[in-house]
Amino acid sequence: MTNLKILYEQMGISEKVLKLSEEIEESLKDRFAAIDKVTEYNQMKVLGAMQRNKLSEAHFAGTTGYGYNDIGRETLEKVYADIFHTQAALVRPQITCGTHALYLALSSILRPGDELISPVGKPYDTMEEIIGIRKSTGSLAEFDVSYKQVELLEDGSFDYDGIKQAISDKTKMMTIQRSKGYLTRPTFSVKQIGELISFIKGINPEIICMVDNCYGEFVDIIEPSDVGADMVVGSLIKNPGGGLAPIGGYICGTKECVDKAYYRLTAPGLGSEVGATLGVTKDFFQGLFNAPQVVNGALKGAIFAANLYEHLGFECTPNASEPRHDIIQAITFHDPEKIVAFCEGIQYAAPVDSYVTPTPWAMPGYDCDVIMAAGAFISGASIELSADAPMHEPYTVYFQGGLSYDHARFGIMKSLARLEEKGLVSP
Ligand SMILES: *Cc1c(COP(=O)(O)O)cnc(C)c1O
């Protein structure tokens, strides 16, 4: 036996699981090489932005209190704007998570009487409470912002006629979610999002198009802001934080939109001037620098997962051979026991809390029990190896992350090992 085989055996991976994994990996060489090319491009894009903005050690010193004249924060926001090719950016630890960043973006633009449209069907679960689709304190609905959604067509494409009909004089803003979230619909490519935005702007160029970019950053060489989005929004405990950002979110966009977000985040009259960074700036920069590589590993892990589980007869979205536009892999088991075992395996593969067993619970923001596997350095960071599954039909698990490909692949091997151990799947 090779040393690696012995090591894997000690880590709970049977010879069968290892052999199958090696075969699957062998078949993916060309796809992995194509991902490496995207990463190379994005690594240079990020590095170039840091160099052009003269990033220096002095920027890593944090501020406290009001945080006036925080040059690290100002440089960080310039670097983000440079990477996303936008006029401005807001990137701050005061944004607590992705949902908060999205709420900030929407509530900074929308005023009473305005209408918001999702032209891509149902948005991410936590958006339901933001919008007021589910009654909730502080929702946009409470502020008299109305909402419509236009479902996708059966083949997953945009319903252009429906979108045109839905747009009214009151339509102020569109929320366009790039990634599938907790759905099995396809994730959109940046190019598709560009076509959608052009169509909307063709009807009324004043409509603000916001893209929820969660999980999409650095998967492609262009971002939604390169194809007409007025605001691009995401979480720093996902792709662009590179596993190092301990908190935070970003909004990149036009100066007018980002300024409004500053005033909404802090207070009218204060805007971007306040907001101490408390010593997180270096991690924001270093995480951003690492992000293209981290996304590379996560993408390869997702493709590995799709190929392995499709081989075993399970339905994967995206499937084994489809192109990728985000780092999420959905695998449908149609069986609560299997999704629990899958998540247990992911948890047992973690560097942190690998000895605990996850169980389904009623998480805030979700309308049913959810099981989550996350043994992360940054609590809840889903750029780290993680899996979530809402406990209802069709019992689909959403797998994402892994700060390196080796870890992502091991997580998947371990999920299969757990399914094997419980007699639910035979590799
Ligand atoms: C993760 C995610 C969010 C919400 O981010 P949190 O950090 O979990 O609040 C919103 N939209 C999409 C598409 C996401 O993937």
The ligand as an SDF file (V2000), in Angstrom:
LIG
                    3D

 15 15  0  0  0  0  0  0  0  0999 V2000
  -25.4750   33.0240    0.6720 C   0  0  0  0  0  0  0  0  0  0  0  0
  -26.3950   33.7440   -0.1970 C   0  0  0  0  0  0  0  0  0  0  0  0
  -27.1010   34.8380    0.2700 C   0  0  0  0  0  0  0  0  0  0  0  0
  -27.0910   35.2830    1.6990 C   0  0  0  0  0  0  0  0  0  0  0  0
  -25.8580   35.3640    2.2860 O   0  0  0  0  0  0  0  0  0  0  0  0
  -25.6890   35.1230    3.8670 P   0  0  0  0  0  0  0  0  0  0  0  0
  -24.2760   35.5070    4.0840 O   0  0  0  0  0  0  0  0  0  0  0  0
  -25.9440   33.6850    4.0920 O   0  0  0  0  0  0  0  0  0  0  0  0
  -26.6430   36.0120    4.5430 O   0  0  0  0  0  0  0  0  0  0  0  0
  -27.9100   35.4880   -0.6260 C   0  0  0  0  0  0  0  0  0  0  0  0
  -28.0220   35.0930   -1.9010 N   0  0  0  0  0  0  0  0  0  0  0  0
  -27.3620   34.0290   -2.3750 C   0  0  0  0  0  0  0  0  0  0  0  0
  -27.5310   33.6250   -3.8040 C   0  0  0  0  0  0  0  0  0  0  0  0
  -26.5240   33.3260   -1.5470 C   0  0  0  0  0  0  0  0  0  0  0  0
  -25.8670   32.2810   -2.0050 O   0  0  0  0  0  0  0  0  0  0  0  0
  1  2  1  0
  2  3  1  0
  2 14  2  0
  3  4  1  0
  3 10  2  0
  4  5  1  0
  5  6  1  0
  6  7  2  0
  6  8  1  0
  6  9  1  0
 10 11  1  0
 11 12  2  0
 12 13  1  0
 12 14  1  0
 14 15  1  0
M  END
$$$$
